[in-house]
């Protein structure tokens, strides 16, 4: 069954290429890169061949090599972005044979794919048995302030609505998707990052320089009017400004990690196979819950 088309993928690639041409705003990616390094620190393992799946620039692949985490790194990126060490490709159609990589990473590169379950399955298949995947995606609370301001402004001025901020994934959904993709020992967690700006227009400029402007297929194709943007900026300030007048923008970073299955990995115990009762392990007295009371008590 085909996944619903939410994003205009050719436009996603063009917007990212434009962001690089104008000077890519990498503060969010660098934050994720530092976080990834902390998450990989406890993993005592040499990764011979690593795969970077559509991270927005080459800094992730470069870090993996320079830090010694991986001897060789291949980076999949769109045409126009895959320079030097990059391989032209798409996360929804990885151009690699199965069981080739020891490590796969993707920072801020998977939240704008139409077939996220399929992309995760392809990443898992590209890993050797006991290979590791770690990824960071934007979550559902990302830019909720901007979404609210634009929605109210457009409703006031036009009487209708156009989707302008992407429907990012939910952490509970991603945990299930990791399991469905076949990853062993999947882990998900999130971090909420609050970035402050002088005004909404400064935020929008940063989003443009990150390639994160509207790429939804259902978007209105008419140019956004000046009056709409001015009203949205006004509402943003009225609703969310801090006491000093600056506005916050929320970025929710969802982290996922998992392993390609291997017989050496830990397995959950079968129900009823425990050798020690939980009450004994905790040093408490076990009490019976009794029978469930009926309607009459």
N, C-alpha and C positions, 0 to 999 in steps of 0.2 A: 504494500500500500504506500503510495507516494506521500511524502510529508507536505503539509500546506506551505505555500510560498508566502513568506512574510517580508523578506528582504529582497531588494533589487541588488543582487550580487555584483553585476557589472558596475553599478553605481557605487557600491561599497568600495570596490577596487579603485575606481576613479577618484573618489573622495580621499582615500588614503594616499594615493599618488599626489594629489593636489596638496595635501597636508605636508608631505615630505618636500615638495617643491617650494613651499612657503616657509619651511622651518618647523619640523615636527615638534610639538609640545610633549616632551617625554616624561614629565614629572610623575604621572600616574604609573607609567610603565616602570620607571626607576624604583618607585616605591614597591611595586610588585616584585621586581627583580631582587631587591634586598630581602624581602619577605621569603622569596623562594630559596635564597641561600640559607637562611635560618632554618627552613624546613628540611633542607637536604643535609644539614650538618650532622644529624644523628645517623644518617645512612652511611655506614662504613662499607663502601663498595666502589670499585673502579668500573666506570662505564666506558667501554671501548668505543661504541658508536651510538651517538645520540641524535634525536630528531627534534627540531623546533618547528611546530605546526602553527604557522601564520601569526607569530608574535609580530607586532607592528613595525619593529625595526631590528637591525642586526645585533643590537646590544646584548640580547639574551644568548644567542649563539656564541658571540664573542666572549661573554663572561664564562660560559661553560668550558670553553677551551682554555682561557687564560687562568682560570681557577684550578685547572687540573681535574675538574669533575668528569670530563669526557675527553678522550684523545682526538676524536673526530666528530664533528657536528655537521649535519645536513639541515639546511633551513628551507622549508617550503613557504613560498611567498608568491603573491600575484606578479604578473608581468609589470615591469616598471618599478617594482620594489625589490625583486629578487636580483640584487646586484652582487657581483663578486662570488661569495660563497653560497648564494641562494639558488634553489631549484624552483623553476616556475611550476606552480601547481596550485591546487585548491584543497582545503580541508575536507570538502565533501567528496573528493575523488583523489585520494593520495596515490601518487605514482610509484609505489614501492611494493616489492614482494613481501609475503607474509614472513613473520619471525626473523626480521632483519636487525632490529635495534635493541639495545640494552636499556635505553632511557628515552622517553618522549616528554617534551614539555610544551606548553602553550600558554603564554601570558597575554591576556586581553585580545585573544584572537579567535575565540569560538562563540562569542555571544551574538554574532551577526551571521550565523549560518542558518540555512533553512532546515537542514536535516541534522540536528545535533545528535540524536541517537545514532544515526548512520556514521557520523564523523567519529564518535567515541568508539564504535565497533571497529572502524578502520584503524584507529590508533592502537587499539588492543591487539588486533591481528598483526600489525606491523612490529609488535614487540616480540622478542624472544621469550620463551617460557621463563618466568620469574623476572621479566623486565618491568620497569617502573614507569608510571605516568604521573605527572603532576601538572595541574592546570589552574589558571585563575580566570574567572569570567565575571562580568558585571552582573550584579543581582537586581532583583525587582525593585528595591527601594532607590536605585540609582536615579538621580535627578528628579526626585518626586516633587521638589519645590518648583522646578521649571515646568514640569508637566501640569501641575495644578494652575500655575499662573497663565500658561498658554491656553489651557482649556477654558478658564473663566473669561479671558480676554476675547477669545474667538467666539464664544457663546454670546457675549454682550454685543459684539460688533457685527456679527454675521448671522446669528441665530442658528448656526450649525457648528459641527466639529470636524476636524481633520486630525488623524493620528500624527503626532509630531515627535514623540519620544518612544523609543523601541520598548516592546514588552519583554524586558529581560527575565531571565530564568529565576526560579525559586529554589532555595537550598534543598527543600524536601524533594522537589522534582529531580534535582541533579543527583541526589543520593540513589533514587530509584533507577535513573538512567545509567549510572555507573554499574549497578548490579545487572541490569538488562544487557549492557554491552559486554558482560562476561568478566569484569574485573574482579579479582579476589581481594579481600581485605580492604574494601573501599572506605574512604574517610572523606567527609565534607565538613567544612566550617566556614564562617564568614567573618569579615572585618568591615566595619563602617568607618569610612574616611570622610571627614568634614573639611572642605576647602572653602576659604573665604575670598570674596571678590569685592571690588569697589562698587560694582553694579552688575546688572544682568547682561549688559552688552559685553563686559569684560569676560564673563563666563562663556557667552556664545562665541567669542573670538577664540578662546581656548579650545572649545569643542570643535570648531572649524579646523584648528591646527592639530587636532588629534584625529581628524577624519571621522568625527562622530556626529556630524549633522544628519538630518533626516534622510534615511535611505529606505523607508518603508514603501512597499509596492502600493499600499492603499493611500498614500499621501496625496493631497491636492497638488496638481501640477501648476497652478497659477502662482506667480511670485507673491511672497509674503508682503503685505502692505506695511508701510511705515507706522500707520496708526495702530495696527495690531501689535507690533513689536514695542511701541512706546507704552501702550496700555498694559501689556504683559510685564514689562519692566517695572511699571508703577505698582502693579499688584504684587509682584515679587517682593519689592521693598516694603510695602505696607504689611504684608503677612509674615515675612521671615527675617527682616533686617535685625541685626544685633544692635545693642544700645549705641555703638559707635557709628552706626549707619551702614556698615558693610553687610553683605548678604552671604549666607552659607550655601554651599552646593554639596549634596550628599552623593558619595560614590560607594556603593556596596560591593565589596570584593568577595566573591565566593570561591573558595579553594576546594579542589577535588584531587584526590590521589588514589591510586590503586595499583595492583600488580597483575601481570599476565599470569594465569594459573600455572602452578608447578607442584609436583608431589611433595616437595620439601616444605611447603608452607604450612603454617598452623591451620588446623581444621576445627570448626566448632564441635563440641561434644554432642553426641546424640541425646535427645530428651530421655531422662531417666537413667543416664549412665553415671551420674555423679556418685562419688564414693563417700562424700561427707555432706551432711545436711547443712543448709544455710544457717539455721538457728545455732548449730554447734560451732560453725566457723565464726559467727558473730558473738558467741558467748551469751546468747539470750535464750529465754524460755519460749517455746513454741506454743501458741494458743490456737485452738480450733475456732474457725469462723462460724461454725454451726450451720444450720440450714437457713436458706434464704427465706425471710418472712413473707407471708402471703399478704393479700390486700387487707386482711383484717388485723394484721400485726402479729 
